[in-house]
Amino acid sequence: MSVASASHVLSPAELRSVFEREKQDELVGIEIESAALDPRTGASIPYGGEAGIGAFLGHLASEPGVEAVHDYGTLVGVKLPDGGHVSLEHGGAVEYSSAPAPCVADLMRTTRAALEWLATAADRFGFALVPGAQYPCTTFEDVQWMPHSRTSLMRDHFESLGQEGEWGPRIMSMIVSTQVSFDFTSPADLADKLRIQAAASTPAAALFVNAPLQAGKPSGLLSRRMLFWSRADPARTRVVPVTLREDFTIDLFIEWALGLPMIHRGMPDGSRKRVPAVPFRTLLAEGFGDGTFPGLQDWRDHLSQIFPDVRLRDTLELRAVDGLPYEALDAVPAFWTGLTYDPPTRAAAWELLRHINGEQHLEALADIAHRGMRADLAGHPVRELAAELLRLSEAGLRARVDAGLERAETVSCLEPLKEVARTGETFAHRTLTQWHQDPAHFPRNYVAAHRIPTTG
């Protein structure tokens, strides 16, 4: 429930309080969305039926220690005994969210065990779980929408934006992602980490492009996922220019977020309701129109309804890059951990990228979606910038290994990205090569090559 009292108005100190930290831990978490696919056709799987995603979730919920999660009586996820979660995206992707771990090696050992458990359960129902960056064969007309109560609210929001929101429903239903999250220990630490993550997110994206398909065929792009994000509510997506400022502080971020409209809020009965399409600061001053004003939970919800390349909530959540195939998943948390958790590495990365402004980032994102490592950023070859960020990430990981914070094998997690940097051949190029080798059987071959293995 997030409905606040009729009279209390949040103060600037209360708005800032959600970013205050007393802890000193620096943990890492991961969220991996996997497309649920028919192994023969690559088609997406519906919720209903004996072999649907709902039945799959019901099977998971029957396991010892697993707790069912419902949305207005409909099973939409489960909580795992170790603190992890399984949930559904709007178009049927199965998302695994880990409990935070102290190092990448621990994180990915737990994550791979959980993913293979999920894949084994999915196999019982005749479908495969395939991580990456998109549903490879599904058209928008074929989307299998999940029974989430907020789905219609989000679709209404994107449709209300006209052309600026036209790709929003496709983001909701046709792309998948791998996101990693990091801690901050103070507002100043938050600002330092967020600034470098935002600055690095654009050149780093070229190392990860992995969404070249449209309805099972080449689309002419290397990342349709990145293109979708460029055409969906640009006020709250992509790189946030204020985060690239030399004098960036959390107060500048709060001021920016106050200027965006909230989309929906929780009600006492557990439902969610659209709110007036006015800036959040207007809601603070005038209320929701029903005699209530935003409370701290509304502020937290509002922050969750902002979708930039680095999303700021209780953690820093990296959302910029395409998800990778199962065999390369470890590269995602390894790359960002190396850049984020070693202060000298952050300083060196900022020195490399500090001259690039927000407009240049946005121009480069479109170029990267089309050309990958051949793109340019502010007059510099993206391939050179990405390779240097990769070198810095490795240096950061090695420093953590030396400090006893990571295990030595974590450094090898970067090898798939090193191959991209060395050759210029991205994960998207490899998918296109697979398609050209056998277009007629591509869906079956793609799923077989990239599905999460079962434990049996």
N, C-alpha and C positions, 0 to 999 in steps of 0.2 A: 504494500500500500504506500502511495507517495503523496496523497492529498494532505496538504498542510493546513494549519489553522487559518481562520479568516483574517487575522489581524497581523501576524508576525511577518516582518519583511526582512529578508536575509541581508546581513551587513557585508561590506567588503571583506572583513576578517573571516566571516563564516564561509564566503565563497572561496577564499584562499585556503581555508582549513583542510579541504580535501586533498591538498597537495603537501601538507605538513607531514614529516616523517620523524619518528623517533628511532626506527630500526636502522641497523647498520649492515644488514645482510644484503648481498647482491646475488639474487637467485635468477634463474632463467626458466621461462615456461614456453610451451609451444601449443599451437592450435593447428590441426591438420584436417582440412576438409577433403573428403574423398568422394568422387562421383560413384553413385551406385548404378552399375551397368549390367545389361544382359551380356554374357560372355560371347555370344554368337553375333549379335547385331550391334552392340554398343548403345542400344536404346536405354533411356533412363527408366528407373523402376518406380511404379506408383506406390502410394501409401497403403491402399486397401488390398484386400485379397489374402488368400492363404500364404502366398509367397511374396507379399508386399513388405514395405519398410515397417509398417505398423506391427506386423507379425514378428519381424526381426527384432524390433525393440522389446516386444513382449517376451521373446525368448531371453534376451539379455536380462530383463527385469526379474526373470525367474531364477537367476543364478544367485548363490549364497552371497549375502552382503551387499547386493546391488539394490539400489533404491529407485523406483520409478518416478519420473517427473511428468506431470500432466499440465496441459493448457486447456482450461475449461472442460475437464473430463477426458481430453484426448491425450493419449500417451505420445510425448514428443521427445523424450530423452531419458537418460538414466544417470544416477550418481554412482561412482565406483568406490569401492572400499578404501582405496589409497588416496582419495581426494580428487581424482580425475572425473571428467564428465563426458558424456556422449550426448550430442544434440543434433537437431536437423536444421539444415538451411532451407530456405523457402522452396527451392526447386528440387529438394530431395537429397542433397549432399549430406553425408554423415560426417559430423565434425567430432574429432577427439580433442579434448582439452586436457592437458596434463596438469598435475600438481607441480608447483615450482620445485626446481632441483638446484643444488649448489654448483653443478658443473655440467657441461654439455654431455660428457660421457654418461653420467648418471641419468640425465634427462632422456637421452636417446635409447639407452638400454630399457628403461621403463616404457618409453613410447613405442618402440618396436614390438615389445611383448604385448602391449595393449592393442596395437593395430593388427597384429597377427591373430589375436583372440577374436577381434571384431570380424576379420576376414574369414575366419573359420566358421563363425556363426552365420555370416552372409552366405557362405557356400552351402550351408544347409538349406537355404531358401532359394538357391539357384542363381544368385547374382554375385558379382565381383565388386570389390572396393578399389578404386583407382585414384590415387592422389595425382596432383598436377596443378593445372591452372584453368582448365575448362572442361565442360562436357564436350567430348570430341565430335559426337554425331547428332546431338539433339538440336532441333530447330526450336525457335521460340514458340511456334504453334504446337509443338509436341511436349512442352514443359509439363512435368507432373507436379503440380503445386501441392505443397504440404498443408495440413490443416492447422496452421498457426493463426491465432487470433489477430496478430499484428500484420499479417501479410497484406490484407486489404488496405490497412492504414498506410503502409509504406508505398504500395502501388498508387494509391490516391495522391500521396504527397508528390511522387515523381511526375505523375500525370498533370498535377496542378502547375508544374513549372513549365509546361509546354516543351519547346525544343530543348531547353537546357536540362530537362529531365528525361529525355526520350530513351536513354539507354539504361536508366535506373532499374526497371523491371528485368532487364537482361542480366544486369549484375546480380540481382537477387536470385536468379534461377539458373544461369548458364555458365557461371564461372566458379572455380574452386580456388582455394588459396592455402598457403602455409604461412602462419604468422607467429612471430616470436615476441615475448614480452620480457621486460627488464625492470629492475627496481631502481628507485632513486632514494637517496638518503636525506635530502634537504631540498628546499626550493632552488638553491644555487646549483646543487648537483643535478637536479632535474633539468635546469636550463642548459647546463653545459652538455649533458647527454642528448637532450632533444635537439639542440642546434646541430650537432654533428650528424645525428641520425637523419635529420631532414636534409642536410646538405649532401650527404652521401647517397640518399635514397635514389636519386635520379641516375647518376652514373652506374651505381650498383645494379640497377634494374637490367642493364644490358647483359650482365653475366647470367641472368636467370630467365630470359624470355623463353616462353614455353607454351604459347597458345596460338598456333598458326592455322587452326582449322575452322571451317564453317560448314555445319551439316555434313561432317565427315570428309570434306574436301579442302584443299588449300584455299585460304582466304585472300592471299596476296599480302598478308601481314605476318609478322613474327609473333605479335602478341595482340590478339583481339581483346584480351582482358584489359590491357593498358588503354586501348582505344575506348572501350566501354567507360572506364573511369574518367576519361577526359571529356565525356559528354553526358555526365550525370551529376547534376547539382554542383556545378563548379565552385559555388561559394563555400561548400563544406568538404570538398574532396581535394586530392592531389597535394602538392606542396603548399604549405601555409607561409606566405612571404614574410610575415612578422617573425617567424621562427629562424629566419636566416640573418637577422640583424646582429651586428657586433654587440649591441647593448641589450640583447634579448634577455628578458626576465619573465618569470611566471605571471607577473602582473600584466605584461603586454599580451600574453596569451589569453588571460581571463577577459581583458578588454575586447579582444577579437571575438571570443566565444559569446560574449554578451550581445554582440551585434547580430547573431544568427537566430533564426526562429527555432523554437522547439517543435518537434513533429507530433509526439503523442506523450501522454502521461498515464501512470497507473491510477486506477480507481479503487475504492475500498472493497469492491466485490471481486477484485483480481483482474478485471478487464482493463483495457487500455482505450483511451479516447483522444481523438484529434484535438489540438488546442489552437487558439487563434494564431494565424501566421504573421506574428509580429516578433521583433527582436526579443530575446530573453530579458534584456534590461527593461523593456516595456512591461513584460509580465511581472517583473519585480515591483514596478511602480504602480501598475494598474490592476494586477491580478488576472485571473483566468476568466473573469466575467460571471463567475458563479459565487462570488463572495470569498473565494480562497486565493491564496498567494503561493508562489513556489516555496517549497521547503528544500532541505539539503538533498533529499532523495530525488526531487525533481531536477536539481542542478546536476546530480550524478547521472540521471537519465539523459539529460540534455547533452552532457559530454559524450555519452555512449552513442548519441545520434549524430555525431560529427565524425566524418570518415576520411580524414587526411592520410597521407602516406605514413605518418607517425601519429597514432591516436593516443591521446593523453587521458588516462583515467587513474585507477589505483596503480597502474604500471604504465610504462612506455611500450606501446604495441606497434611493432614494425609490420606494415601492411603493403609496402610499396612493390615488392618484387613478386614475380610469378612463382607459383608453387612448382616444386621439382618432382621428377619421378621418384618412386619409392627408394630405389637404390642410391639416390643422391640426397635424400632428405636431410641427412646430418649436416650438409654444407650450409643450410640456412641458419640454424642457431650458432654454428661455429663461426661463420663469417661475421655476424652481427655481434656476437660476444667479444670477439677479438677487437672490433672497432669501439665497442661501448664501454667495456669494463676496465680498460687500461688507460689511465690519464695521459701518459705521454703519447700514446697512439691517438687519442682524441685530439690532442693539441696538434699533432702532425697532420692529421686528416683535415682539421679546420684550416690550417695554413694552406693546404692544397686547394681548398674549395671556397675560401672565404670571399673571393671576388665575384662569385656567380650570384646573380640576383634572381628573384622569383620569376620574372618573365622569361628569362633564359632557361630556367628549369622547365617551365611549361612547354616552351618550344622544343626542347630536347626530348621530352617525354613522347611527343608525337613522332619525332624522328626515330627514337629507339623502337617504338612499336612497329615501325616499318622496316628499319635497317639494322636493328640490334647493335652489334659491336662496331658497325661501320658508321654509326651516327656521330654527330658533333654536339658539343655542349659548350656554349660561350666561346666558340672559335677553337676549341680543343678537341682532338679525337677522343671520343668516349672510350675507345679501347685502351688508350694510354691511361686515362684517369681511373678506369675500372681496375686495370692491372696494378696501379699504384695502391689503390684502396685494398686490393687483395693482399699485396705485400705487407701493408700496414696491419691488416687483420691478422696475418700470420705472426707478425712481430708481437702483437698484443696477446695472442694465444700463448706464444712461447714465454712471454713474461709471466703469464698466469701459471703456466706449468712450472716455471722456476720458483714461483712463490708458493707452490703447493696447492693452488686453487683449481687447476685442471690436470687431467692425466695426459701423458705424453701423446697417446694415440689420437687425441682430439685434433692435433695439427693436421693429421692425414685426412680429416673430414673435408678439407679444402681442396683435395685433389680434383674432384669433378669440375670445380670452378677454374682451377689452374689450367685444365685442358681447354676450357672455353677461351680463356685469356690467351693461351699459346696459339691456338689454331684459328680463333675467330668463329668457329662453328658452334652455334648455340644448341641448346636442347630442342628448340623449335626446328632448326635445320635437320636434326636427326629424325624428328617425327616426319618431316616432309620427305626425307630420303626413304623412310619406311613406306610412306604412302605411294611414292612413285615406283617402288619395287613390286607392289602387288595391290593396285587400287581396289580390285574386286573383293579381296579378302581383308582389306585394311581394318575394319572394325574388330574382327575376331583377332587378328594379329596384334593390334594395338593393345587390346585388353589383356591378351596373354602375356605380352611383354612387360606391362606396367602394373598389373594388379598386385595388391598386397598378398604375399604368400600366406598360406594357411599353416597352422601348427601341425597338421597331420601329415 
